[in-house]
Amino acid sequence: MDHPRAKSRHHGFAIVLLLVLVSVSFQVAAPDADWSRFVTIVMGAAILLASTWAAQARLLLARGAAVLAVLLALLALGLWTLTGQVPNAAAGFVNGLLVAFAPAVVASGLVRDIRAEGQVTLPTLSGVLAIYLLVGMLFSFLQGAAAALESEPFFSAVSDPGRSDFLYFSYITLSTTGYGDLAPATDVGRMLAVTESLIGQIYLVTVVALIVANLRPRAGGRAGTRLPSQAGTRSR
C-alpha cells in the first residue's frame, strides 16, 4: 500500500503540466508589459519548485532549485521595484534559467519512478508532456532574448514581435508544423529554430512514442504496464 505522501507526490507531474499550461496561456493572453513579464518569472519559479517536489529530488538538488527560484523571483521583483521595468532581455534570461532546470529535474524523477515501479503510468505521461512543453517555452525565451539583444529584426515579416509571437513560433517549430507566416531572419534565429525542430521531432518519435506504447490498463484498473525487463526479473 502506497504511503499517503508518496501517493500525493505521484500525481505531482500532472500539477507541473497544469502549471506549464497556465503559464503558456497567460503569456499568450497577457499584454507584453513589465508586470506581465514579472508574473511570468514568478510562474517559472513556481514550475521549478513544483518540478522539484514532484520529482522528489534529493535534498541538495531540491534546496538548490528552491534557492534559484526564490533568488531569481526576488531579483525580478527588485528590478521592477527600483526601475519600474523588467526588460525583455533580462526577463528572457531569468525565465530561460528557470525553465532550463525544470525539464532536467522532471526527467530525473521520471527515470527514478520507472526504475522503482517498473511500469509506465499516467503521471509518467504527464511528466513527459510537461518536458515537451517546457522545451518549447525555453526556446521562446531564448528567441525573445536574442531578438532583444540584436539590432536586426528577428523575424522577416514582423518588425516588433511580442511574447505571443515567440511562443507561437516556438511551438510550431518544436512540432515541425512550420506554417511559414513567421520565419527567422538572423543567423542566431535560424540556429535556434533548427535546433528546436530537431529536438522536438526526435523527442516525439522516441520518448513520447515509447511512453505511449507502454501505457496500458492493468488488472487493478490503473493505467500502466510493467516493463519487460522488470517483469522478467520479478517472475524468476
C-alpha atoms as an extended CHARMM CRD file, in Angstrom:
* protein
*
       236  EXT
         1         1  MET       CA              0.0000000000        0.0000000000        0.0000000000  PROA      1               0.0000000000
         2         2  ASP       CA              1.3660000000        3.4110000000       -1.0130000000  PROA      2               0.0000000000
         3         3  HSD       CA              2.2360000000        5.9490000000        1.6490000000  PROA      3               0.0000000000
         4         4  PRO       CA             -0.1510000000        8.9710000000        1.5060000000  PROA      4               0.0000000000
         5         5  ARG       CA              2.6940000000       11.4120000000        0.8990000000  PROA      5               0.0000000000
         6         6  ALA       CA              4.1930000000        9.2420000000       -1.8590000000  PROA      6               0.0000000000
         7         7  LYS       CA              0.7650000000        8.8670000000       -3.4140000000  PROA      7               0.0000000000
         8         8  SER       CA              0.1830000000       12.6170000000       -3.4320000000  PROA      8               0.0000000000
         9         9  ARG       CA              3.5680000000       13.2640000000       -4.9710000000  PROA      9               0.0000000000
        10        10  HSD       CA              2.8700000000       10.5540000000       -7.5270000000  PROA      10              0.0000000000
        11        11  HSD       CA              0.4050000000       12.9670000000       -9.1360000000  PROA      11              0.0000000000
        12        12  GLY       CA              2.8140000000       15.8920000000       -8.9360000000  PROA      12              0.0000000000
        13        13  PHE       CA              3.7730000000       15.6810000000      -12.6120000000  PROA      13              0.0000000000
        14        14  ALA       CA              0.1550000000       16.4160000000      -13.5330000000  PROA      14              0.0000000000
        15        15  ILE       CA              0.4010000000       19.5530000000      -11.3900000000  PROA      15              0.0000000000
        16        16  VAL       CA              3.5890000000       20.5520000000      -13.2180000000  PROA      16              0.0000000000
        17        17  LEU       CA              1.8480000000       20.0280000000      -16.5540000000  PROA      17              0.0000000000
        18        18  LEU       CA             -1.0910000000       22.1510000000      -15.3910000000  PROA      18              0.0000000000
        19        19  LEU       CA              1.2260000000       24.9740000000      -14.2520000000  PROA      19              0.0000000000
        20        20  VAL       CA              3.0050000000       24.9290000000      -17.6150000000  PROA      20              0.0000000000
        21        21  LEU       CA             -0.3060000000       25.1710000000      -19.4670000000  PROA      21              0.0000000000
        22        22  VAL       CA             -1.4030000000       28.0560000000      -17.2350000000  PROA      22              0.0000000000
        23        23  SER       CA              1.8840000000       29.8660000000      -17.8510000000  PROA      23              0.0000000000
        24        24  VAL       CA              1.6370000000       29.4280000000      -21.6220000000  PROA      24              0.0000000000
        25        25  SER       CA             -1.9800000000       30.6220000000      -21.6310000000  PROA      25              0.0000000000
        26        26  PHE       CA             -1.0760000000       33.6670000000      -19.5460000000  PROA      26              0.0000000000
        27        27  GLN       CA              1.8320000000       34.6110000000      -21.8060000000  PROA      27              0.0000000000
        28        28  VAL       CA             -0.4090000000       34.4130000000      -24.8630000000  PROA      28              0.0000000000
        29        29  ALA       CA             -3.2960000000       36.3660000000      -23.3260000000  PROA      29              0.0000000000
        30        30  ALA       CA             -1.4550000000       38.9960000000      -21.2610000000  PROA      30              0.0000000000
        31        31  PRO       CA             -0.0870000000       42.1730000000      -22.8620000000  PROA      31              0.0000000000
        32        32  ASP       CA              3.6440000000       42.4210000000      -23.4120000000  PROA      32              0.0000000000
        33        33  ALA       CA              4.2800000000       44.6880000000      -20.4190000000  PROA      33              0.0000000000
        34        34  ASP       CA              6.6840000000       44.8590000000      -17.4840000000  PROA      34              0.0000000000
        35        35  TRP       CA              4.1500000000       43.5000000000      -14.9820000000  PROA      35              0.0000000000
        36        36  SER       CA              3.2990000000       40.5210000000      -17.2050000000  PROA      36              0.0000000000
        37        37  ARG       CA              6.9790000000       39.6980000000      -17.6350000000  PROA      37              0.0000000000
        38        38  PHE       CA              7.3480000000       39.7520000000      -13.8350000000  PROA      38              0.0000000000
        39        39  VAL       CA              4.3190000000       37.4570000000      -13.4030000000  PROA      39              0.0000000000
        40        40  THR       CA              5.8060000000       35.0980000000      -15.9920000000  PROA      40              0.0000000000
        41        41  ILE       CA              9.0150000000       34.9210000000      -13.9410000000  PROA      41              0.0000000000
        42        42  VAL       CA              7.0110000000       34.1060000000      -10.7980000000  PROA      42              0.0000000000
        43        43  MET       CA              5.1970000000       31.3500000000      -12.7120000000  PROA      43              0.0000000000
        44        44  GLY       CA              8.5370000000       29.9840000000      -13.9030000000  PROA      44              0.0000000000
        45        45  ALA       CA              9.7560000000       29.8600000000      -10.2980000000  PROA      45              0.0000000000
        46        46  ALA       CA              6.5660000000       28.0270000000       -9.2940000000  PROA      46              0.0000000000
        47        47  ILE       CA              7.0690000000       25.4980000000      -12.1000000000  PROA      47              0.0000000000
        48        48  LEU       CA             10.6310000000       24.8050000000      -10.9780000000  PROA      48              0.0000000000
        49        49  LEU       CA              9.5590000000       24.3580000000       -7.3430000000  PROA      49              0.0000000000
        50        50  ALA       CA              6.6710000000       22.0740000000       -8.3590000000  PROA      50              0.0000000000
        51        51  SER       CA              9.0140000000       20.0440000000      -10.5780000000  PROA      51              0.0000000000
        52        52  THR       CA             11.4240000000       19.5500000000       -7.6930000000  PROA      52              0.0000000000
        53        53  TRP       CA              8.5850000000       18.4500000000       -5.3970000000  PROA      53              0.0000000000
        54        54  ALA       CA              7.0320000000       16.1080000000       -7.9910000000  PROA      54              0.0000000000
        55        55  ALA       CA             10.3660000000       14.5100000000       -8.8350000000  PROA      55              0.0000000000
        56        56  GLN       CA             11.1740000000       14.0210000000       -5.1320000000  PROA      56              0.0000000000
        57        57  ALA       CA             14.5950000000       15.4440000000       -5.8660000000  PROA      57              0.0000000000
        58        58  ARG       CA             17.3900000000       14.7430000000       -3.4530000000  PROA      58              0.0000000000
        59        59  LEU       CA             17.9180000000       17.2520000000       -0.6810000000  PROA      59              0.0000000000
        60        60  LEU       CA             20.8560000000       19.1130000000       -2.2460000000  PROA      60              0.0000000000
        61        61  LEU       CA             19.1290000000       19.4170000000       -5.6240000000  PROA      61              0.0000000000
        62        62  ALA       CA             15.8440000000       20.4110000000       -4.0150000000  PROA      62              0.0000000000
        63        63  ARG       CA             17.4750000000       23.1330000000       -1.9530000000  PROA      63              0.0000000000
        64        64  GLY       CA             19.4600000000       24.3750000000       -4.9500000000  PROA      64              0.0000000000
        65        65  ALA       CA             16.3500000000       24.5860000000       -7.1220000000  PROA      65              0.0000000000
        66        66  ALA       CA             14.3920000000       26.3480000000       -4.3680000000  PROA      66              0.0000000000
        67        67  VAL       CA             17.1600000000       28.8830000000       -3.7950000000  PROA      67              0.0000000000
        68        68  LEU       CA             17.4890000000       29.5390000000       -7.5380000000  PROA      68              0.0000000000
        69        69  ALA       CA             13.7380000000       30.0240000000       -7.9670000000  PROA      69              0.0000000000
        70        70  VAL       CA             13.4120000000       32.3710000000       -4.9890000000  PROA      70              0.0000000000
        71        71  LEU       CA             16.5320000000       34.3970000000       -5.8400000000  PROA      71              0.0000000000
        72        72  LEU       CA             15.5400000000       34.9360000000       -9.4710000000  PROA      72              0.0000000000
        73        73  ALA       CA             11.9940000000       35.8980000000       -8.4830000000  PROA      73              0.0000000000
        74        74  LEU       CA             13.3540000000       38.3640000000       -5.8950000000  PROA      74              0.0000000000
        75        75  LEU       CA             15.8230000000       39.7230000000       -8.4420000000  PROA      75              0.0000000000
        76        76  ALA       CA             12.9800000000       40.3880000000      -10.8730000000  PROA      76              0.0000000000
        77        77  LEU       CA             10.9210000000       41.9810000000       -8.0730000000  PROA      77              0.0000000000
        78        78  GLY       CA             13.8150000000       44.2320000000       -7.0730000000  PROA      78              0.0000000000
        79        79  LEU       CA             14.4420000000       45.2650000000      -10.6690000000  PROA      79              0.0000000000
        80        80  TRP       CA             10.7630000000       46.0570000000      -11.1900000000  PROA      80              0.0000000000
        81        81  THR       CA             10.5180000000       47.9550000000       -7.8880000000  PROA      81              0.0000000000
        82        82  LEU       CA             13.6500000000       50.0580000000       -8.3860000000  PROA      82              0.0000000000
        83        83  THR       CA             13.3480000000       50.8380000000      -12.0910000000  PROA      83              0.0000000000
        84        84  GLY       CA              9.6910000000       50.1410000000      -12.8210000000  PROA      84              0.0000000000
        85        85  GLN       CA             10.8040000000       47.9470000000      -15.7090000000  PROA      85              0.0000000000
        86        86  VAL       CA             11.5580000000       44.3260000000      -16.4970000000  PROA      86              0.0000000000
        87        87  PRO       CA             13.4700000000       44.4640000000      -19.7980000000  PROA      87              0.0000000000
        88        88  ASN       CA             12.8500000000       41.8010000000      -22.4340000000  PROA      88              0.0000000000
        89        89  ALA       CA             16.4690000000       40.6120000000      -22.4240000000  PROA      89              0.0000000000
        90        90  ALA       CA             16.6140000000       40.3200000000      -18.6160000000  PROA      90              0.0000000000
        91        91  ALA       CA             13.2180000000       38.6040000000      -18.4540000000  PROA      91              0.0000000000
        92        92  GLY       CA             14.2230000000       36.1570000000      -21.1780000000  PROA      92              0.0000000000
        93        93  PHE       CA             17.4760000000       35.3270000000      -19.3810000000  PROA      93              0.0000000000
        94        94  VAL       CA             15.7980000000       34.7940000000      -15.9890000000  PROA      94              0.0000000000
        95        95  ASN       CA             12.9190000000       32.7830000000      -17.4310000000  PROA      95              0.0000000000
        96        96  GLY       CA             15.3500000000       30.7620000000      -19.5050000000  PROA      96              0.0000000000
        97        97  LEU       CA             17.3150000000       29.7760000000      -16.4010000000  PROA      97              0.0000000000
        98        98  LEU       CA             14.1710000000       28.7680000000      -14.5180000000  PROA      98              0.0000000000
        99        99  VAL       CA             12.6770000000       26.7730000000      -17.3880000000  PROA      99              0.0000000000
       100       100  ALA       CA             16.0030000000       25.1650000000      -18.3410000000  PROA      100             0.0000000000
       101       101  PHE       CA             16.3820000000       23.4640000000      -14.9470000000  PROA      101             0.0000000000
       102       102  ALA       CA             12.8000000000       22.1890000000      -14.7250000000  PROA      102             0.0000000000
       103       103  PRO       CA             12.9480000000       19.5920000000      -17.5760000000  PROA      103             0.0000000000
       104       104  ALA       CA             16.1310000000       18.0700000000      -16.1460000000  PROA      104             0.0000000000
       105       105  VAL       CA             14.5540000000       17.7970000000      -12.6930000000  PROA      105             0.0000000000
       106       106  VAL       CA             11.3640000000       16.2200000000      -14.0800000000  PROA      106             0.0000000000
       107       107  ALA       CA             13.3540000000       13.7970000000      -16.2580000000  PROA      107             0.0000000000
       108       108  SER       CA             15.4230000000       12.6010000000      -13.2950000000  PROA      108             0.0000000000
       109       109  GLY       CA             12.2400000000       11.9720000000      -11.3050000000  PROA      109             0.0000000000
       110       110  LEU       CA             10.6090000000       10.0890000000      -14.1910000000  PROA      110             0.0000000000
       111       111  VAL       CA             13.6140000000        7.8090000000      -14.6540000000  PROA      111             0.0000000000
       112       112  ARG       CA             13.7290000000        7.0580000000      -10.9320000000  PROA      112             0.0000000000
       113       113  ASP       CA              9.9810000000        6.3270000000      -10.8070000000  PROA      113             0.0000000000
       114       114  ILE       CA             10.0740000000        3.9970000000      -13.8180000000  PROA      114             0.0000000000
       115       115  ARG       CA             13.0230000000        2.1010000000      -12.3740000000  PROA      115             0.0000000000
       116       116  ALA       CA             11.3640000000        1.7920000000       -8.9810000000  PROA      116             0.0000000000
       117       117  GLU       CA              7.8860000000        0.8160000000      -10.2020000000  PROA      117             0.0000000000
       118       118  GLY       CA              8.8550000000       -0.9710000000      -13.4080000000  PROA      118             0.0000000000
       119       119  GLN       CA              5.8410000000        0.4640000000      -15.2230000000  PROA      119             0.0000000000
       120       120  VAL       CA              4.5760000000        3.4360000000      -17.1910000000  PROA      120             0.0000000000
       121       121  THR       CA              1.6670000000        5.3260000000      -15.6100000000  PROA      121             0.0000000000
       122       122  LEU       CA             -0.4900000000        8.3200000000      -16.4620000000  PROA      122             0.0000000000
       123       123  PRO       CA              1.5990000000       10.5860000000      -14.1770000000  PROA      123             0.0000000000
       124       124  THR       CA              4.6170000000        9.4430000000      -16.1930000000  PROA      124             0.0000000000
       125       125  LEU       CA              2.9050000000       10.6070000000      -19.3830000000  PROA      125             0.0000000000
       126       126  SER       CA              2.0770000000       13.9290000000      -17.6980000000  PROA      126             0.0000000000
       127       127  GLY       CA              5.7330000000       14.4500000000      -16.8530000000  PROA      127             0.0000000000
       128       128  VAL       CA              6.8530000000       13.5750000000      -20.3890000000  PROA      128             0.0000000000
       129       129  LEU       CA              4.3740000000       16.0550000000      -21.8840000000  PROA      129             0.0000000000
       130       130  ALA       CA              5.4110000000       18.7180000000      -19.3660000000  PROA      130             0.0000000000
       131       131  ILE       CA              9.0310000000       18.3680000000      -20.5170000000  PROA      131             0.0000000000
       132       132  TYR       CA              7.9410000000       18.7750000000      -24.1410000000  PROA      132             0.0000000000
       133       133  LEU       CA              6.0190000000       21.9700000000      -23.3930000000  PROA      133             0.0000000000
       134       134  LEU       CA              8.8300000000       23.3040000000      -21.2050000000  PROA      134             0.0000000000
       135       135  VAL       CA             11.3090000000       22.8610000000      -24.0560000000  PROA      135             0.0000000000
       136       136  GLY       CA              9.0570000000       24.9160000000      -26.3220000000  PROA      136             0.0000000000
       137       137  MET       CA              8.7430000000       27.6020000000      -23.6530000000  PROA      137             0.0000000000
       138       138  LEU       CA             12.5160000000       27.6290000000      -23.1190000000  PROA      138             0.0000000000
       139       139  PHE       CA             13.2080000000       28.2550000000      -26.7930000000  PROA      139             0.0000000000
       140       140  SER       CA             10.6180000000       31.0450000000      -26.8800000000  PROA      140             0.0000000000
       141       141  PHE       CA             12.5070000000       32.7980000000      -24.0720000000  PROA      141             0.0000000000
       142       142  LEU       CA             15.8350000000       32.2640000000      -25.8510000000  PROA      142             0.0000000000
       143       143  GLN       CA             14.4190000000       33.6640000000      -29.0760000000  PROA      143             0.0000000000
       144       144  GLY       CA             12.9510000000       36.6430000000      -27.2290000000  PROA      144             0.0000000000
       145       145  ALA       CA             16.2740000000       37.3640000000      -25.5320000000  PROA      145             0.0000000000
       146       146  ALA       CA             18.1220000000       37.0550000000      -28.8580000000  PROA      146             0.0000000000
       147       147  ALA       CA             15.6870000000       39.4720000000      -30.5010000000  PROA      147             0.0000000000
       148       148  ALA       CA             16.1500000000       41.9930000000      -27.6800000000  PROA      148             0.0000000000
       149       149  LEU       CA             19.9500000000       41.8580000000      -27.9270000000  PROA      149             0.0000000000
       150       150  GLU       CA             20.2460000000       42.0270000000      -31.7190000000  PROA      150             0.0000000000
       151       151  SER       CA             19.8710000000       45.1930000000      -33.7740000000  PROA      151             0.0000000000
       152       152  GLU       CA             18.2890000000       43.4050000000      -36.7390000000  PROA      152             0.0000000000
       153       153  PRO       CA             14.6550000000       42.2050000000      -36.6910000000  PROA      153             0.0000000000
       154       154  PHE       CA             14.3680000000       38.5950000000      -35.5010000000  PROA      154             0.0000000000
       155       155  PHE       CA             11.5410000000       37.7510000000      -37.9220000000  PROA      155             0.0000000000
       156       156  SER       CA             11.4680000000       38.6720000000      -41.5790000000  PROA      156             0.0000000000
       157       157  ALA       CA              7.7470000000       39.5520000000      -41.5860000000  PROA      157             0.0000000000
       158       158  VAL       CA              7.2920000000       41.1290000000      -38.1220000000  PROA      158             0.0000000000
       159       159  SER       CA              9.4140000000       44.0700000000      -37.0380000000  PROA      159             0.0000000000
       160       160  ASP       CA              8.2820000000       44.2350000000      -33.3890000000  PROA      160             0.0000000000
       161       161  PRO       CA              7.2350000000       40.7480000000      -32.1900000000  PROA      161             0.0000000000
       162       162  GLY       CA              5.6620000000       40.1880000000      -28.7720000000  PROA      162             0.0000000000
       163       163  ARG       CA              5.6300000000       37.2860000000      -26.3220000000  PROA      163             0.0000000000
       164       164  SER       CA              2.7350000000       35.5860000000      -28.1040000000  PROA      164             0.0000000000
       165       165  ASP       CA              4.6630000000       35.7080000000      -31.3960000000  PROA      165             0.0000000000
       166       166  PHE       CA              7.6890000000       33.9740000000      -29.8930000000  PROA      166             0.0000000000
       167       167  LEU       CA              5.5430000000       31.3370000000      -28.1850000000  PROA      167             0.0000000000
       168       168  TYR       CA              3.5990000000       30.7090000000      -31.3770000000  PROA      168             0.0000000000
       169       169  PHE       CA              6.7640000000       30.4310000000      -33.4580000000  PROA      169             0.0000000000
       170       170  SER       CA              8.4750000000       28.2230000000      -30.8720000000  PROA      170             0.0000000000
       171       171  TYR       CA              5.6970000000       25.6570000000      -30.6440000000  PROA      171             0.0000000000
       172       172  ILE       CA              5.0630000000       25.4060000000      -34.3950000000  PROA      172             0.0000000000
       173       173  THR       CA              8.8280000000       24.9320000000      -34.7830000000  PROA      173             0.0000000000
       174       174  LEU       CA              9.0160000000       22.3590000000      -31.9810000000  PROA      174             0.0000000000
       175       175  SER       CA              6.1720000000       20.3750000000      -33.5480000000  PROA      175             0.0000000000
       176       176  THR       CA              7.7070000000       20.8850000000      -37.0320000000  PROA      176             0.0000000000
       177       177  THR       CA              4.3780000000       22.2970000000      -38.2620000000  PROA      177             0.0000000000
       178       178  GLY       CA              6.0270000000       25.2360000000      -39.9890000000  PROA      178             0.0000000000
       179       179  TYR       CA              3.1580000000       27.3830000000      -41.2870000000  PROA      179             0.0000000000
       180       180  GLY       CA              5.6190000000       29.8120000000      -42.8400000000  PROA      180             0.0000000000
       181       181  ASP       CA              3.9970000000       33.0290000000      -41.6260000000  PROA      181             0.0000000000
       182       182  LEU       CA              6.9050000000       33.6470000000      -39.2510000000  PROA      182             0.0000000000
       183       183  ALA       CA             10.4800000000       32.9210000000      -40.2750000000  PROA      183             0.0000000000
       184       184  PRO       CA             13.7430000000       33.8300000000      -38.5030000000  PROA      184             0.0000000000
       185       185  ALA       CA             15.7840000000       36.4520000000      -40.3250000000  PROA      185             0.0000000000
       186       186  THR       CA             19.0250000000       36.2630000000      -38.3110000000  PROA      186             0.0000000000
       187       187  ASP       CA             21.6970000000       33.5810000000      -38.0730000000  PROA      187             0.0000000000
       188       188  VAL       CA             21.0440000000       33.1110000000      -34.3490000000  PROA      188             0.0000000000
       189       189  GLY       CA             17.3200000000       32.7590000000      -35.0010000000  PROA      189             0.0000000000
       190       190  ARG       CA             17.8710000000       30.1530000000      -37.7140000000  PROA      190             0.0000000000
       191       191  MET       CA             20.2460000000       28.1950000000      -35.4760000000  PROA      191             0.0000000000
       192       192  LEU       CA             17.7180000000       28.1870000000      -32.6340000000  PROA      192             0.0000000000
       193       193  ALA       CA             14.8990000000       27.1500000000      -34.9870000000  PROA      193             0.0000000000
       194       194  VAL       CA             16.8640000000       24.2330000000      -36.4560000000  PROA      194             0.0000000000
       195       195  THR       CA             17.9850000000       23.0380000000      -33.0210000000  PROA      195             0.0000000000
       196       196  GLU       CA             14.4530000000       23.2160000000      -31.6320000000  PROA      196             0.0000000000
       197       197  SER       CA             12.8620000000       21.3940000000      -34.5620000000  PROA      197             0.0000000000
       198       198  LEU       CA             15.4060000000       18.5560000000      -34.3020000000  PROA      198             0.0000000000
       199       199  ILE       CA             14.8790000000       18.2170000000      -30.5430000000  PROA      199             0.0000000000
       200       200  GLY       CA             11.1020000000       18.2690000000      -30.9410000000  PROA      200             0.0000000000
       201       201  GLN       CA             10.9900000000       15.6710000000      -33.6840000000  PROA      201             0.0000000000
       202       202  ILE       CA             13.4430000000       13.2900000000      -32.0060000000  PROA      202             0.0000000000
       203       203  TYR       CA             11.6450000000       13.6300000000      -28.6580000000  PROA      203             0.0000000000
       204       204  LEU       CA              8.2410000000       12.8470000000      -30.1710000000  PROA      204             0.0000000000
       205       205  VAL       CA              9.3060000000        9.7900000000      -32.1680000000  PROA      205             0.0000000000
       206       206  THR       CA             11.4060000000        8.3090000000      -29.3570000000  PROA      206             0.0000000000
       207       207  VAL       CA             10.4710000000        9.3020000000      -25.8030000000  PROA      207             0.0000000000
       208       208  VAL       CA              6.7750000000       10.1290000000      -26.2410000000  PROA      208             0.0000000000
       209       209  ALA       CA              6.1900000000        7.2040000000      -28.6160000000  PROA      209             0.0000000000
       210       210  LEU       CA              7.8680000000        4.7770000000      -26.1910000000  PROA      210             0.0000000000
       211       211  ILE       CA              5.8740000000        6.0440000000      -23.2150000000  PROA      211             0.0000000000
       212       212  VAL       CA              2.5370000000        5.9030000000      -25.0660000000  PROA      212             0.0000000000
       213       213  ALA       CA              3.2960000000        2.4220000000      -26.4310000000  PROA      213             0.0000000000
       214       214  ASN       CA              3.8860000000        1.1130000000      -22.8970000000  PROA      214             0.0000000000
       215       215  LEU       CA              0.8320000000        2.8010000000      -21.3820000000  PROA      215             0.0000000000
       216       216  ARG       CA             -1.7860000000        0.0700000000      -20.8750000000  PROA      216             0.0000000000
       217       217  PRO       CA             -4.5590000000       -0.5130000000      -18.3140000000  PROA      217             0.0000000000
       218       218  ARG       CA             -3.6930000000       -3.0580000000      -15.6460000000  PROA      218             0.0000000000
       219       219  ALA       CA             -5.9560000000       -5.5840000000      -13.9770000000  PROA      219             0.0000000000
       220       220  GLY       CA             -6.3070000000       -3.3050000000      -10.9520000000  PROA      220             0.0000000000
       221       221  GLY       CA             -7.8300000000       -0.6000000000      -13.1080000000  PROA      221             0.0000000000
       222       222  ARG       CA             -4.8010000000        1.7040000000      -13.0170000000  PROA      222             0.0000000000
       223       223  ALA       CA             -3.0330000000        2.6840000000      -16.1910000000  PROA      223             0.0000000000
       224       224  GLY       CA              0.4260000000        1.2150000000      -16.5020000000  PROA      224             0.0000000000
       225       225  THR       CA              2.2530000000       -1.7360000000      -17.9240000000  PROA      225             0.0000000000
       226       226  ARG       CA              5.1930000000       -3.4410000000      -16.3450000000  PROA      226             0.0000000000
       227       227  LEU       CA              8.3120000000       -3.1550000000      -18.4240000000  PROA      227             0.0000000000
       228       228  PRO       CA              9.5300000000       -6.4880000000      -19.8450000000  PROA      228             0.0000000000
       229       229  SER       CA             12.8900000000       -6.3920000000      -18.0820000000  PROA      229             0.0000000000
       230       230  GLN       CA             11.2790000000       -5.6740000000      -14.7050000000  PROA      230             0.0000000000
       231       231  ALA       CA              8.5630000000       -8.2790000000      -15.1610000000  PROA      231             0.0000000000
       232       232  GLY       CA             11.0600000000      -10.9380000000      -16.1540000000  PROA      232             0.0000000000
       233       233  THR       CA             13.2140000000      -10.2040000000      -13.1560000000  PROA      233             0.0000000000
       234       234  ARG       CA             10.3710000000      -10.4100000000      -10.6480000000  PROA      234             0.0000000000
       235       235  SER       CA              8.9270000000      -13.6050000000      -12.1060000000  PROA      235             0.0000000000
       236       236  ARG       CA             12.1140000000      -15.5270000000      -11.5670000000  PROA      236             0.0000000000
